[in-house]
């Protein structure tokens, strides 16, 4: 997921997407422990996506709210 796509999401969508990505990462880790993944780089890509989502969420929280 690109940064430009992440910025277009609403805050509630960001939170939902973070939960989804974290769940997917846990499942991929468990599956990888049992049988190796076809592409182990997907683990790294998922971690980076979660980091991007969290960064955007923190940036939104730190911005002063305009009235």
Secondary structure by P-SEA (a helix, b strand, c coil): ccaaaaaaccaaaaaaaaaaaaaaaaaaaaaaaaccccccaaaaaaaaaaaaaaaaaaaaaaccccc
